Amino acid sequence: MSLNSTFEHYVRYRFGSHTEFEVPNRYINLDIIDTGCKGVICSAFDIVTKKQVAIKKRSRALDGIFPSKVLFRDIKLLRTVNHKNVINLIHAFTPHCSLKEFQDVYLVTELMDVNLCQLLRRKLDLKRMSYLMYQLLCGVKYLHSIGLILRDLKPSNVAVSRDCSLKILSFGLLRSVKTAFVRTPFAVTRNYRAPEVIFGLRFKENVDVWSVGCIMGELIRGSVLFPGGDHVEIWDSIVNQLGTPSGTFMAKIEPDVRSYVESQAKH
C-alpha cells in the first residue's frame, strides 16, 4: 500500500542477515549507501522516471506515539517544501496492507553524489565555493520564508551532485517556527551550534545563519571553525575568536551558566 499511489507488486531485497527492503517493482538495483540510528538508505533506479533515487527505510515507524509523530511531521514538512536547493520527497509507501501489519515506511528522494562533509576534504576553488554557499543560502532563505527552521544544519546534512548543484537534506531536521521556541540543546551537531542552542535558549531563524557561517568558514580554512569535543570547549573557541558576548546576551543565560561564562577571561 502506497501513501500517495498504489503499486500492486512488491519485491523483497535482503542485505546480509539483518537488513531487508520491500519496495514496489518500479525500483530496481538496490544497494545500501548509508546506515544510521534513524534508518537505512539504499540507492535504486526508478524504471518509471528513469532516474536514480535514494530510498530510506524507517523501521517500526508507528511503534509508539513519539515515532509516529516524528514520521507524520517529516512527511508533512517534506511534502510542503518545493525548492531546487532542498531535497524533494518523491514518494512515500509501505508494503503492508493492514494497520495490524504496519511496521515500516519508506521515503524516496533524489539521489545525490556526495555530502558537503566529503567535499571539505578536497581543496575547492573560490568559484565553486561561492556557488555552493550561494545555493545553501538560497535553500535556507526559502525554508525560513515558509516558516521552517533547520536547527541541524551541518556539512553531512548538505548534499552535492557532480554538476555542483546543492540540496539541503531535511529529514528529521525541520521545525515550524511556531514550535521552534523551545529548549532543545542537543538537536544540533556541536561544532555548528549557535550560542542560543548551546545554552538552551529560545531560538529563531538566526541559528541557521550561524550554522551557515560555520560551514563557510570551514570551506575557506579547511578546518572546523569552532573546534571542541564538548559544549565547554566549543564555547571557549567561540569566545577566543569572537570575543566575550554582550550584556544583553548574558542576561538571557541561566544564572549558574552565566557565572561560568563570566569567570572566563575577557576577550
C-alpha positions in Angstrom: 0.0 0.0 0.0 1.4 3.4 -1.0 0.9 6.6 0.9 0.4 8.5 -2.3 -0.3 6.0 -5.1 -0.8 2.2 -5.4 1.6 -0.4 -6.6 0.4 -4.0 -6.6 3.7 -5.8 -6.8 6.4 -5.5 -4.2 9.9 -7.1 -4.4 11.9 -8.1 -1.4 15.7 -7.4 -1.2 17.9 -8.9 1.5 21.2 -7.4 2.6 23.1 -9.7 4.9 21.2 -11.4 7.7 19.5 -8.3 9.3 18.6 -5.8 6.6 15.6 -6.2 4.3 13.9 -3.8 1.9 10.4 -4.5 0.4 9.8 -2.0 -2.4 7.5 -1.5 -5.4 8.8 -3.2 -8.6 9.4 0.2 -10.2 12.6 0.4 -8.0 15.5 -1.9 -9.1 19.2 -2.4 -8.4 19.0 -1.5 -4.7 22.3 -1.0 -2.9 22.9 0.1 0.7 24.7 3.5 0.8 24.2 4.6 4.4 23.1 3.3 7.8 22.3 5.2 10.9 20.1 5.4 14.0 17.2 6.8 12.0 17.2 4.2 9.3 18.9 2.5 6.4 19.3 4.2 3.0 19.6 2.4 -0.4 20.3 3.8 -3.8 18.0 2.5 -6.5 16.9 3.0 -10.1 13.3 4.1 -10.8 12.2 2.5 -14.1 9.2 4.8 -14.2 11.1 8.1 -14.1 14.4 6.6 -15.4 16.3 8.3 -12.6 18.5 7.2 -9.7 16.8 7.7 -6.3 17.5 7.2 -2.6 15.2 5.1 -0.5 15.2 5.5 3.3 13.6 2.7 5.4 12.0 3.9 8.7 11.6 0.6 10.7 8.8 0.4 13.3 7.6 3.8 12.3 4.5 3.6 14.3 6.0 1.9 17.4 4.8 4.5 19.9 3.4 8.0 19.9 6.7 9.8 19.5 8.0 7.9 16.5 4.5 8.2 14.9 4.5 12.0 15.4 8.1 12.3 14.0 7.1 10.3 10.9 4.0 12.3 10.3 5.9 15.6 10.8 8.7 14.6 8.4 6.3 13.5 5.6 4.1 16.6 6.1 7.0 19.0 6.0 8.8 17.3 3.2 5.7 17.4 1.1 5.4 21.1 1.8 8.9 22.1 0.6 9.4 22.8 -3.1 12.8 24.4 -3.9 15.7 23.3 -6.1 18.1 23.6 -3.1 16.1 21.4 -0.7 15.8 17.7 -1.2 12.5 16.6 -2.7 10.3 13.8 -1.3 9.3 11.9 -4.4 7.3 9.0 -2.9 6.3 7.5 0.4 5.0 4.0 0.8 4.6 0.9 3.0 4.4 -2.7 1.7 1.9 -3.6 4.5 -1.8 -3.9 3.6 -3.3 -3.6 7.1 -2.8 -1.5 10.2 -2.0 -4.7 12.2 0.9 -5.5 9.8 2.0 -1.8 9.6 5.7 -1.5 10.7 7.9 0.0 8.1 7.7 3.2 6.0 9.9 4.0 3.0 10.7 7.5 1.9 12.1 8.1 -1.6 14.1 11.2 -2.6 16.5 12.3 -5.2 19.9 10.6 -5.1 22.9 12.9 -4.7 26.6 12.1 -5.2 28.4 13.2 -2.0 27.7 15.3 1.1 29.5 18.5 1.9 31.4 16.8 4.6 33.2 14.7 2.0 33.9 17.8 -0.1 35.6 19.5 2.8 38.5 17.1 2.3 39.2 18.5 -1.1 40.6 21.9 -2.0 37.8 23.8 -3.8 38.5 26.9 -5.8 36.8 30.2 -4.9 34.3 29.9 -7.8 32.9 26.5 -6.7 33.0 27.5 -3.0 31.0 30.7 -3.8 28.4 28.8 -5.8 27.9 26.2 -3.1 27.4 28.8 -0.4 25.0 30.8 -2.7 22.9 27.7 -3.1 23.0 26.9 0.6 21.8 30.4 1.5 19.0 30.2 -1.1 17.8 26.9 0.4 17.9 28.3 3.9 16.2 31.5 2.9 13.4 29.5 1.2 12.8 27.4 4.3 12.7 30.5 6.5 10.3 32.1 4.1 7.7 29.3 4.6 8.2 29.3 8.4 10.6 26.5 8.9 13.9 26.3 10.8 16.5 23.6 10.2 18.3 23.6 13.6 20.7 20.9 12.5 22.5 22.4 9.5 25.9 20.8 9.1 28.1 19.6 6.2 26.8 16.0 6.4 23.3 17.2 6.0 24.1 19.1 2.8 24.3 17.0 -0.4 26.1 17.9 -3.7 25.9 16.4 -7.1 28.5 16.0 -9.8 27.4 19.2 -11.5 27.9 21.2 -8.2 24.2 21.6 -7.5 23.5 21.6 -3.8 20.5 20.4 -1.8 19.7 20.6 1.9 18.8 17.2 3.3 15.9 17.9 5.5 14.8 14.5 7.0 14.3 14.8 10.7 15.6 18.4 10.8 12.9 20.8 10.1 10.8 22.6 12.7 7.9 25.0 12.3 8.7 28.5 13.6 5.6 28.1 15.8 7.2 25.1 17.6 10.8 26.1 17.5 10.9 28.4 20.5 11.6 25.6 22.9 14.7 24.3 24.6 16.4 21.7 22.5 20.1 21.9 23.3 21.0 18.5 21.9 19.4 18.7 18.5 22.4 20.0 16.5 25.9 18.7 15.8 28.1 20.5 18.4 30.6 22.4 16.2 27.8 24.1 14.2 25.6 25.1 17.2 24.6 28.7 17.6 25.2 30.1 21.2 21.4 30.1 21.7 21.4 26.4 21.2 24.5 25.7 23.3 22.9 27.4 26.3 19.4 26.0 25.7 17.8 29.4 25.0 14.8 30.1 22.8 15.9 30.3 19.2 14.8 31.8 15.9 15.8 31.5 12.3 19.2 33.1 13.1 20.5 29.7 14.4 20.6 28.5 10.8 22.5 31.6 9.8 25.2 30.8 12.4 25.5 27.3 11.1 25.9 28.6 7.5 28.7 30.8 8.7 30.4 27.9 10.4 30.2 25.8 7.2 31.5 28.7 5.1 34.4 29.2 7.5 35.3 25.5 7.3 35.2 25.6 3.5 37.6 28.5 3.4 40.1 27.5 6.1 39.9 23.7 5.6 39.2 23.0 9.3 36.4 23.3 11.8 35.8 27.0 12.7 35.0 26.4 16.3 36.7 23.1 17.4 35.9 21.3 20.6 34.7 18.0 21.9 32.0 19.3 24.1 30.0 22.4 24.8 32.6 24.0 27.1 35.4 23.6 24.6 33.3 24.9 21.7 32.2 27.9 23.7 35.8 28.7 24.6 36.6 28.5 20.9 33.8 30.9 20.1 34.9 33.4 22.8 38.5 33.2 21.8 37.7 34.0 18.2 34.7 36.4 18.5 35.2 37.9 22.0 33.0 38.0 25.1 29.3 38.2 24.4 27.3 41.3 25.1 25.5 42.0 28.3 22.2 41.6 26.5 23.0 38.0 25.6 24.5 37.3 29.0 21.2 38.3 30.6 19.4 35.5 28.8 21.6 32.8 30.2 20.7 30.8 33.3 22.4 32.2 36.5 24.6 29.1 37.1 25.8 29.0 33.5 26.3 32.8 33.4 28.6 32.5 36.4 30.9 30.1 34.5 30.9 32.3 31.4 31.7 35.5 33.4 34.5 33.7 35.2 36.3 33.1 31.9 39.0 35.5 30.6 37.7 38.6 28.8 38.5 39.0 25.1 
